[in-house]
């Protein structure tokens, strides 16, 4: 089954609420892209200001995330040293956390720590999936150690997210065709792995991406800048 996941790079909290309202009832999950201006050049909510009151209320459980009763949200953590902030997003209620392989030299240690503290997906009441994102120019073999099963037969991560564009942190860029071969290679090496693709995904290339082996299509501008969001999502679902 193919999952369509609209993506938001929010400049403020109001944009999250607005865009989630556009797709509420149309999809199960929305991706919130988080950019700190360090790991990527762009900066977005909640890191535009030093302290964001809305985010603080959510992490301290004074308020819930927008549409938390009807929409799941995953967080694509395009931040330097994600170990400093990842637990904030787990407390905020994220159903999936995407960590970037290139964001910290100790990313494997961080994932192991999260597994030890919060359990494996399915074993913890939080039920948080952990995914690993990989840039276009990063060697594919670097994700293998995260997918090889441990003594209990489990992989360290629940899914792999291929970035489909060269400069991450910005929407509206062209899809890098090299990713198609990378998807095929990973699917051949690990037939059961869940593969997401984020960046440059649109109705023109979605079928090719799915045929290569992806099962989650993450799209921002192709969804939110379309003339009819509902019809666009339905077209994605037909693939």
Backbone as CSV, one residue per row, in Angstrom:
resi,resn,N_x,N_y,N_z,CA_x,CA_y,CA_z,C_x,C_y,C_z
1,UNK,0.843,-1.194,0.000,0.000,0.000,0.000,0.882,1.249,0.000
2,UNK,0.573,2.207,-0.844,1.338,3.440,-0.940,0.733,4.502,-0.024
3,UNK,1.583,5.161,0.747,1.128,6.226,1.641,1.575,7.578,1.099
4,UNK,0.645,8.500,0.996,0.928,9.862,0.561,1.040,10.746,1.797
5,UNK,2.171,11.444,1.928,2.435,12.244,3.122,2.745,13.676,2.704
6,UNK,1.807,14.593,2.847,2.103,16.009,2.565,3.150,16.549,3.540
7,UNK,4.029,17.414,3.034,5.116,17.948,3.855,4.984,19.458,4.019
8,UNK,5.283,19.917,5.227,5.213,21.338,5.552,6.556,21.791,6.102
9,UNK,7.109,22.878,5.528,8.250,23.566,6.146,7.683,24.851,6.737
10,UNK,7.281,24.833,8.000,6.504,25.943,8.557,7.362,27.144,8.942
11,UNK,6.899,28.311,8.578,7.559,29.532,9.023,7.014,30.003,10.363
12,UNK,5.810,29.558,10.680,5.246,29.866,11.995,4.206,28.812,12.321
13,UNK,3.703,28.864,13.545,2.763,27.861,14.025,1.432,27.936,13.275
14,UNK,1.059,29.132,12.854,-0.198,29.295,12.123,-0.158,28.565,10.787
15,UNK,0.996,28.512,10.159,1.097,27.806,8.887,0.886,26.306,9.075
16,UNK,1.379,25.764,10.167,1.132,24.344,10.452,-0.359,24.083,10.571
17,UNK,-1.039,24.893,11.372,-2.474,24.693,11.568,-3.237,24.829,10.260
18,UNK,-2.864,25.827,9.449,-3.561,26.049,8.197,-3.376,24.872,7.236
19,UNK,-2.142,24.453,7.030,-1.895,23.400,6.055,-2.397,22.039,6.526
20,UNK,-2.336,21.786,7.813,-2.901,20.545,8.311,-4.417,20.540,8.149
21,UNK,-5.039,21.696,8.245,-6.486,21.771,8.034,-6.854,21.451,6.588
22,UNK,-5.962,21.791,5.644,-6.215,21.525,4.227,-6.264,20.031,3.925
23,UNK,-5.490,19.226,4.652,-5.393,17.799,4.336,-6.044,16.920,5.394
24,UNK,-6.608,17.507,6.420,-7.294,16.732,7.448,-8.454,15.949,6.823
25,UNK,-8.455,14.647,7.042,-9.479,13.790,6.457,-9.094,13.214,5.110
26,UNK,-7.991,13.707,4.530,-7.552,13.223,3.214,-6.374,12.261,3.319
27,UNK,-5.554,12.419,4.355,-4.381,11.567,4.561,-4.316,11.165,6.026
28,UNK,-3.425,10.228,6.321,-3.250,9.788,7.705,-2.138,10.536,8.425
29,UNK,-1.128,10.969,7.654,0.078,11.527,8.261,0.548,12.754,7.492
30,UNK,1.057,13.739,8.219,1.699,14.921,7.637,3.135,14.965,8.153
31,UNK,4.058,15.335,7.263,5.435,15.512,7.697,5.703,16.983,8.004
32,UNK,6.268,17.227,9.179,6.697,18.565,9.564,8.216,18.620,9.421
33,UNK,8.691,19.442,8.491,10.128,19.592,8.274,10.670,20.640,9.236
34,UNK,11.707,20.280,9.954,12.293,21.158,10.962,13.713,21.520,10.538
35,UNK,13.951,22.801,10.302,15.251,23.287,9.818,15.813,24.295,10.819
36,UNK,17.052,24.072,11.239,17.622,24.926,12.293,18.574,25.989,11.781
37,UNK,18.796,26.036,10.437,19.727,27.009,9.894,21.183,26.640,10.104
38,UNK,21.457,25.439,10.594,22.823,24.981,10.840,23.126,23.735,10.010
39,UNK,22.343,22.702,10.190,22.517,21.505,9.365,22.133,21.801,7.917
40,UNK,21.086,22.612,7.738,20.704,23.122,6.422,20.716,24.650,6.496
41,UNK,20.753,25.283,5.332,20.845,26.750,5.319,19.553,27.424,5.775
42,UNK,18.435,26.792,5.515,17.150,27.412,5.850,16.827,27.228,7.331
43,UNK,15.964,28.100,7.828,15.512,28.033,9.208,14.000,28.187,9.225
44,UNK,13.336,27.384,10.062,11.875,27.466,10.135,11.415,27.284,11.577
45,UNK,10.098,27.322,11.754,9.510,27.118,13.084,9.931,25.753,13.613
46,UNK,10.229,25.617,14.903,10.142,26.622,15.966,11.471,27.305,16.254
47,UNK,12.394,27.243,15.286,13.732,27.759,15.516,13.957,29.135,14.899
48,UNK,12.894,29.744,14.383,13.016,31.102,13.848,13.318,32.069,14.980
49,UNK,12.643,31.880,16.103,12.897,32.682,17.305,13.587,31.812,18.354
50,UNK,14.235,32.438,19.293,14.952,31.678,20.311,14.019,30.794,21.128
51,UNK,12.890,31.317,21.496,11.924,30.558,22.281,10.555,30.721,21.647
52,UNK,9.935,29.596,21.291,8.605,29.656,20.706,7.590,29.196,21.746
53,UNK,6.676,30.087,22.084,5.713,29.785,23.138,4.790,28.638,22.794
54,UNK,4.352,28.552,21.538,3.451,27.464,21.136,4.135,26.112,21.275
55,UNK,5.388,26.032,20.830,6.108,24.768,20.924,6.338,24.375,22.375
56,UNK,6.654,25.358,23.213,6.866,25.061,24.629,5.609,24.480,25.256
57,UNK,4.450,25.044,24.937,3.191,24.540,25.495,2.932,23.105,25.059
58,UNK,3.311,22.778,23.817,3.091,21.425,23.314,4.024,20.437,24.002
59,UNK,5.310,20.779,24.105,6.262,19.856,24.719,6.003,19.683,26.208
60,UNK,5.431,20.688,26.828,5.094,20.576,28.246,3.677,20.047,28.457
61,UNK,3.055,19.618,27.344,1.739,18.975,27.348,0.636,19.875,27.890
62,UNK,0.838,21.181,27.742,-0.233,22.110,28.084,-1.260,22.178,26.951
63,UNK,-0.793,21.933,25.728,-1.667,21.900,24.559,-1.273,20.729,23.684
64,UNK,-2.195,20.296,22.826,-1.900,19.228,21.890,-1.476,19.786,20.546
65,UNK,-0.801,18.965,19.756,-0.426,19.367,18.414,-1.693,19.523,17.580
66,UNK,-1.712,20.447,16.611,-2.919,20.654,15.804,-3.430,19.347,15.192
67,UNK,-4.734,19.132,15.289,-5.412,17.986,14.684,-4.848,16.649,15.187
68,UNK,-4.374,16.628,16.424,-3.761,15.418,16.951,-4.744,14.253,17.034
69,UNK,-6.037,14.544,17.072,-7.022,13.473,17.177,-7.309,12.808,15.840
70,UNK,-6.976,13.461,14.739,-7.320,12.913,13.425,-6.141,12.774,12.473
71,UNK,-4.992,13.363,12.805,-3.817,13.294,11.945,-2.585,12.899,12.749
72,UNK,-1.814,11.978,12.204,-0.489,11.717,12.759,0.488,12.709,12.146
73,UNK,1.583,12.946,12.838,2.614,13.763,12.217,3.981,13.155,12.469
74,UNK,4.811,13.208,11.426,6.187,12.781,11.548,7.078,14.007,11.416
75,UNK,8.225,13.960,12.044,9.121,15.109,12.082,10.415,14.760,11.356
76,UNK,10.702,15.507,10.302,11.957,15.359,9.571,12.955,16.334,10.191
77,UNK,13.905,15.795,10.934,14.772,16.618,11.773,16.032,17.033,11.015
78,UNK,15.899,18.110,10.232,17.046,18.663,9.517,17.754,19.663,10.424
79,UNK,18.323,19.104,11.495,18.964,19.922,12.520,20.323,19.340,12.857
80,UNK,21.227,20.216,13.267,22.533,19.785,13.742,22.406,19.304,15.188
81,UNK,23.053,18.216,15.500,23.000,17.618,16.837,21.549,17.365,17.277
82,UNK,20.864,16.485,16.583,19.455,16.201,16.917,19.275,15.627,18.307
83,UNK,20.340,15.120,18.906,20.227,14.562,20.254,19.758,15.600,21.268
84,UNK,19.930,16.882,20.955,19.543,17.938,21.894,18.046,18.235,21.868
85,UNK,17.370,17.852,20.779,15.962,18.266,20.626,15.010,17.124,20.297
86,UNK,15.532,15.944,20.006,14.651,14.879,19.526,13.596,14.499,20.564
87,UNK,13.952,14.526,21.844,12.975,14.150,22.864,11.850,15.169,22.977
88,UNK,12.118,16.427,22.640,11.044,17.422,22.614,9.953,16.999,21.639
89,UNK,10.359,16.483,20.493,9.386,16.108,19.468,8.660,14.809,19.812
90,UNK,9.339,13.927,20.518,8.654,12.729,21.001,7.594,13.115,22.020
91,UNK,7.950,14.039,22.927,6.963,14.510,23.908,5.830,15.268,23.223
92,UNK,6.112,15.913,22.104,5.073,16.649,21.373,4.071,15.714,20.705
93,UNK,4.420,14.425,20.595,3.461,13.459,20.067,3.744,12.947,18.675
94,UNK,4.965,13.133,18.188,5.297,12.655,16.842,5.134,11.142,16.770
95,UNK,4.542,10.672,15.680,4.397,9.231,15.470,5.629,8.643,14.794
96,UNK,6.378,9.506,14.091,7.617,9.074,13.451,8.658,10.187,13.610
97,UNK,9.886,9.772,13.825,11.017,10.686,13.880,11.984,10.307,12.762
98,UNK,12.356,11.288,11.946,13.327,11.046,10.872,14.629,11.741,11.247
99,UNK,15.675,10.941,11.440,16.998,11.459,11.752,17.875,11.354,10.507
100,UNK,18.670,12.371,10.260,19.525,12.378,9.077,20.888,11.778,9.401
101,UNK,21.290,10.843,8.572,22.558,10.160,8.766,23.712,11.142,8.891
102,UNK,23.648,12.223,8.135,24.755,13.169,8.076,24.704,14.249,9.155
103,UNK,23.670,14.225,10.005,23.471,15.341,10.939,24.345,15.286,12.176
104,UNK,24.921,14.121,12.463,25.763,13.986,13.657,26.680,12.782,13.477
105,UNK,27.899,12.840,13.976,28.814,11.704,13.827,28.413,10.489,14.648
106,UNK,27.568,10.700,15.655,27.185,9.613,16.558,25.713,9.243,16.396
107,UNK,25.202,9.299,15.174,23.770,9.094,14.967,23.334,7.683,15.378
108,UNK,24.202,6.699,15.195,23.852,5.336,15.605,23.708,5.251,17.113
109,UNK,24.623,5.895,17.841,24.538,5.893,19.307,23.253,6.567,19.770
110,UNK,22.850,7.630,19.078,21.612,8.319,19.438,20.412,7.401,19.256
111,UNK,20.366,6.682,18.147,19.237,5.783,17.896,19.206,4.666,18.936
112,UNK,20.366,4.131,19.272,20.425,3.097,20.312,19.913,3.627,21.644
113,UNK,20.280,4.864,21.974,19.814,5.467,23.220,18.296,5.645,23.219
114,UNK,17.762,6.085,22.068,16.312,6.246,21.968,15.596,4.908,22.092
115,UNK,16.166,3.872,21.514,15.576,2.532,21.627,15.588,2.061,23.076
116,UNK,16.691,2.323,23.770,16.791,1.889,25.158,15.825,2.654,26.060
117,UNK,15.605,3.921,25.749,14.752,4.746,26.605,13.273,4.616,26.266
118,UNK,12.969,4.525,24.983,11.564,4.563,24.565,11.066,3.257,23.958
119,UNK,11.932,2.268,23.870,11.514,0.969,23.360,11.476,0.920,21.841
120,UNK,11.166,-0.255,21.351,11.043,-0.466,19.913,9.609,-0.214,19.489
121,UNK,9.422,0.130,18.247,8.071,0.359,17.750,7.239,-0.897,17.965
122,UNK,6.091,-0.733,18.586,5.244,-1.876,18.896,5.381,-2.350,20.329
123,UNK,6.512,-2.008,20.985,6.739,-2.433,22.360,6.482,-1.331,23.369
124,UNK,6.381,-0.107,22.890,6.250,1.046,23.777,4.869,1.676,23.599
125,UNK,4.283,2.195,24.664,3.002,2.892,24.522,3.107,4.126,23.643
126,UNK,4.336,4.663,23.454,4.514,5.815,22.579,4.402,5.427,21.106
127,UNK,4.847,4.191,20.777,4.793,3.695,19.401,5.381,4.699,18.404
128,UNK,6.594,5.115,18.648,7.271,6.063,17.765,8.176,5.295,16.811
129,UNK,7.948,5.454,15.522,8.844,4.891,14.520,10.074,5.796,14.393
130,UNK,11.211,5.180,14.156,12.449,5.928,13.922,12.945,5.598,12.524
131,UNK,13.108,6.640,11.703,13.601,6.462,10.352,14.927,7.160,10.164
132,UNK,15.670,6.716,9.156,16.963,7.304,8.845,16.916,7.883,7.439
133,UNK,17.220,9.183,7.325,17.259,9.850,6.029,18.687,9.875,5.510
134,UNK,18.819,9.789,4.176,20.133,9.772,3.559,20.136,10.698,2.353
135,UNK,21.159,11.529,2.247,21.266,12.474,1.147,21.660,11.778,-0.157
136,UNK,21.445,12.471,-1.257,21.672,11.904,-2.580,23.120,11.473,-2.778
137,UNK,24.057,12.237,-2.256,25.470,11.974,-2.508,26.142,11.093,-1.457
138,UNK,25.384,10.647,-0.462,25.940,9.780,0.574,25.918,8.331,0.105
139,UNK,26.986,7.592,0.356,27.054,6.201,-0.063,25.917,5.394,0.542
140,UNK,25.225,4.650,-0.300,24.070,3.867,0.141,24.459,2.830,1.194
141,UNK,25.650,2.267,1.073,26.079,1.201,1.976,26.119,1.647,3.437
142,UNK,26.146,2.954,3.656,26.225,3.448,5.028,24.954,3.182,5.831
143,UNK,23.845,2.878,5.174,22.609,2.594,5.912,22.475,1.117,6.262
144,UNK,23.329,0.267,5.673,23.158,-1.171,5.843,23.246,-1.594,7.305
145,UNK,24.177,-1.008,8.057,24.332,-1.418,9.452,23.109,-1.063,10.292
146,UNK,22.319,-0.092,9.836,21.093,0.269,10.555,19.939,-0.684,10.223
147,UNK,20.088,-1.435,9.144,19.025,-2.335,8.682,19.301,-3.798,8.992
148,UNK,20.566,-4.144,9.190,20.883,-5.531,9.513,20.254,-5.902,10.855
149,UNK,19.583,-7.044,10.950,18.900,-7.413,12.196,19.867,-7.706,13.333
150,UNK,19.440,-7.355,14.545,20.236,-7.663,15.733,19.929,-9.079,16.208
151,UNK,20.376,-9.397,17.407,20.183,-10.748,17.923,18.711,-11.107,18.074
152,UNK,17.884,-10.090,18.238,16.437,-10.317,18.367,15.717,-10.251,17.023
153,UNK,16.493,-10.145,15.953,15.898,-10.127,14.619,15.312,-8.797,14.222
154,UNK,15.739,-7.714,14.879,15.176,-6.392,14.600,16.226,-5.454,14.028
155,UNK,15.768,-4.610,13.107,16.631,-3.569,12.571,16.615,-2.373,13.511
156,UNK,17.693,-1.621,13.480,17.800,-0.470,14.371,16.813,0.626,13.988
157,UNK,16.503,0.770,12.693,15.534,1.771,12.243,14.348,1.074,11.586
158,UNK,13.236,1.784,11.552,11.998,1.223,11.001,11.837,1.497,9.513
159,UNK,12.522,2.521,9.008,12.415,2.840,7.591,13.585,3.709,7.160
160,UNK,13.781,3.772,5.846,14.797,4.632,5.255,14.104,5.693,4.412
161,UNK,14.545,6.931,4.568,14.002,8.027,3.767,15.091,8.543,2.823
162,UNK,14.853,8.370,1.533,15.766,8.927,0.537,15.408,10.382,0.291
163,UNK,16.381,11.252,0.358,16.170,12.630,-0.035,16.295,12.709,-1.557
164,UNK,15.271,13.261,-2.196,15.210,13.263,-3.652,15.802,14.488,-4.307
165,UNK,16.364,15.386,-3.516,16.923,16.637,-4.030,18.306,16.846,-3.439
166,UNK,19.113,17.666,-4.117,20.484,17.877,-3.663,20.558,18.791,-2.443
167,UNK,19.819,19.879,-2.463,19.878,20.842,-1.356,18.624,20.706,-0.512
168,UNK,18.744,20.009,0.578,17.579,19.760,1.412,17.253,20.995,2.239
169,UNK,15.982,21.069,2.674,15.537,22.215,3.465,14.755,23.229,2.663
170,UNK,14.575,22.955,1.365,13.818,23.855,0.494,12.860,23.031,-0.362
171,UNK,11.652,23.536,-0.549,10.683,22.863,-1.402,10.723,23.434,-2.816
172,UNK,10.122,22.683,-3.753,10.001,23.158,-5.118,11.193,22.872,-6.002
173,UNK,12.108,22.002,-5.568,13.282,21.678,-6.364,13.009,20.482,-7.278
174,UNK,13.866,20.335,-8.302,13.726,19.227,-9.231,14.222,17.932,-8.595
175,UNK,13.556,16.845,-8.935,13.910,15.521,-8.441,15.216,15.060,-9.087
176,UNK,16.098,14.476,-8.281,17.370,13.951,-8.769,17.155,12.500,-9.200
177,UNK,17.256,12.226,-10.483,16.942,10.909,-11.032,17.858,9.805,-10.508
178,UNK,19.009,10.167,-9.961,19.896,9.151,-9.399,19.239,8.374,-8.267
179,UNK,18.252,8.984,-7.641,17.596,8.348,-6.497,16.852,7.079,-6.919
180,UNK,16.368,7.031,-8.143,15.634,5.851,-8.608,16.502,4.605,-8.496
181,UNK,17.729,4.686,-8.970,18.629,3.543,-8.874,18.957,3.184,-7.438
182,UNK,19.067,4.175,-6.594,19.368,3.934,-5.182,18.208,3.210,-4.505
183,UNK,16.985,3.591,-4.860,15.812,2.894,-4.309,15.825,1.432,-4.738
184,UNK,16.075,1.197,-6.019,16.107,-0.182,-6.528,17.182,-1.014,-5.825
185,UNK,18.351,-0.415,-5.633,19.449,-1.142,-4.998,19.116,-1.506,-3.557
186,UNK,18.509,-0.564,-2.825,18.155,-0.858,-1.435,17.039,-1.892,-1.370
187,UNK,16.071,-1.795,-2.252,14.980,-2.769,-2.286,15.510,-4.169,-2.586
188,UNK,16.496,-4.256,-3.457,17.077,-5.561,-3.785,17.852,-6.131,-2.605
189,UNK,18.562,-5.267,-1.876,19.370,-5.725,-0.751,18.522,-6.048,0.480
190,UNK,17.446,-5.281,0.679,16.558,-5.452,1.834,15.110,-5.418,1.346
191,UNK,14.594,-6.554,0.901,13.265,-6.582,0.256,12.122,-6.088,1.127
192,UNK,12.280,-6.173,2.451,11.164,-5.832,3.340,11.248,-4.421,3.918
193,UNK,12.287,-3.675,3.601,12.452,-2.360,4.211,11.386,-1.394,3.695
194,UNK,10.883,-0.532,4.581,9.973,0.542,4.186,10.819,1.698,3.665
195,UNK,10.530,2.137,2.438,11.295,3.213,1.816,10.403,4.423,1.605
196,UNK,10.844,5.571,2.131,10.196,6.855,1.895,11.057,7.663,0.935
197,UNK,10.419,8.534,0.173,11.155,9.464,-0.684,10.617,10.859,-0.432
198,UNK,11.534,11.779,-0.158,11.159,13.145,0.194,11.979,14.122,-0.641
199,UNK,11.282,14.983,-1.382,11.956,16.004,-2.169,11.783,15.786,-3.651
200,UNK,11.109,16.723,-4.304,10.931,16.646,-5.740,9.881,15.663,-6.208
201,UNK,9.114,15.091,-5.281,8.093,14.102,-5.643,6.857,14.820,-6.172
202,UNK,6.402,14.413,-7.359,5.201,15.010,-7.944,4.451,13.957,-8.758
203,UNK,3.362,14.355,-9.370,2.544,13.406,-10.119,3.240,12.886,-11.367
204,UNK,4.225,13.600,-11.867,4.927,13.164,-13.077,5.927,12.048,-12.798
205,UNK,6.506,12.032,-11.597,7.526,11.014,-11.330,7.117,9.994,-10.265
206,UNK,5.951,10.150,-9.673,5.541,9.288,-8.562,5.470,7.817,-8.969
207,UNK,4.961,7.542,-10.156,4.829,6.146,-10.581,6.197,5.477,-10.715
208,UNK,7.157,6.193,-11.288,8.505,5.645,-11.422,9.132,5.396,-10.054
209,UNK,8.894,6.303,-9.105,9.434,6.148,-7.760,8.828,4.918,-7.078
210,UNK,7.529,4.736,-7.238,6.858,3.577,-6.646,7.335,2.289,-7.310
211,UNK,7.461,2.299,-8.625,7.928,1.105,-9.337,9.327,0.700,-8.890
212,UNK,10.143,1.676,-8.496,11.496,1.378,-8.035,11.500,0.712,-6.664
213,UNK,10.430,0.924,-5.874,10.336,0.252,-4.587,9.932,1.099,-3.407
214,UNK,9.629,2.380,-3.630,9.207,3.242,-2.521,7.761,2.954,-2.136
215,UNK,7.460,3.124,-0.861,6.102,2.891,-0.372,5.507,4.119,0.322
216,UNK,6.340,5.116,0.592,5.846,6.362,1.179,6.335,7.517,0.318
217,UNK,5.407,8.321,-0.174,5.733,9.461,-1.017,5.466,10.737,-0.234
218,UNK,6.509,11.522,-0.023,6.400,12.750,0.747,6.497,13.916,-0.221
219,UNK,5.481,14.760,-0.217,5.425,15.841,-1.201,4.887,17.108,-0.563
220,UNK,5.594,18.208,-0.790,5.175,19.493,-0.243,4.524,20.374,-1.273
221,UNK,5.329,20.975,-2.150,4.805,21.946,-3.109,3.835,21.314,-4.102
222,UNK,4.059,20.049,-4.497,3.152,19.406,-5.455,1.745,19.277,-4.893
223,UNK,1.635,19.198,-3.571,0.322,19.104,-2.921,-0.221,20.488,-2.606
224,UNK,0.530,21.254,-1.829,-0.011,22.500,-1.295,-0.055,23.650,-2.304
225,UNK,0.703,23.540,-3.391,0.651,24.572,-4.420,-0.219,24.172,-5.609
226,UNK,-0.902,23.045,-5.501,-1.797,22.617,-6.573,-3.100,23.405,-6.512
227,UNK,-3.825,23.425,-7.601,-5.084,24.166,-7.653,-6.165,23.512,-6.808
228,UNK,-6.094,22.190,-6.678,-7.092,21.466,-5.897,-6.365,20.392,-5.094
229,UNK,-6.174,20.636,-3.805,-5.398,19.725,-2.965,-6.036,18.348,-2.889
230,UNK,-7.336,18.304,-2.727,-8.024,17.017,-2.611,-7.849,16.191,-3.879
231,UNK,-8.033,16.806,-5.036,-7.895,16.077,-6.294,-6.455,15.616,-6.502
232,UNK,-5.489,16.441,-6.116,-4.092,16.061,-6.266,-3.754,14.849,-5.409
233,UNK,-4.218,14.850,-4.185,-3.974,13.688,-3.307,-4.635,12.442,-3.872
234,UNK,-5.851,12.577,-4.402,-6.523,11.439,-5.014,-5.749,10.902,-6.214
235,UNK,-5.153,11.803,-6.998,-4.341,11.369,-8.142,-3.108,10.612,-7.663
236,UNK,-2.496,11.073,-6.593,-1.367,10.350,-6.017,-1.804,8.948,-5.585
237,UNK,-2.950,8.856,-4.951,-3.423,7.579,-4.429,-3.746,6.563,-5.528
238,UNK,-4.008,7.040,-6.735,-4.316,6.133,-7.840,-3.084,5.409,-8.376
239,UNK,-1.934,5.904,-8.040,-0.690,5.323,-8.577,-0.465,3.933,-7.972
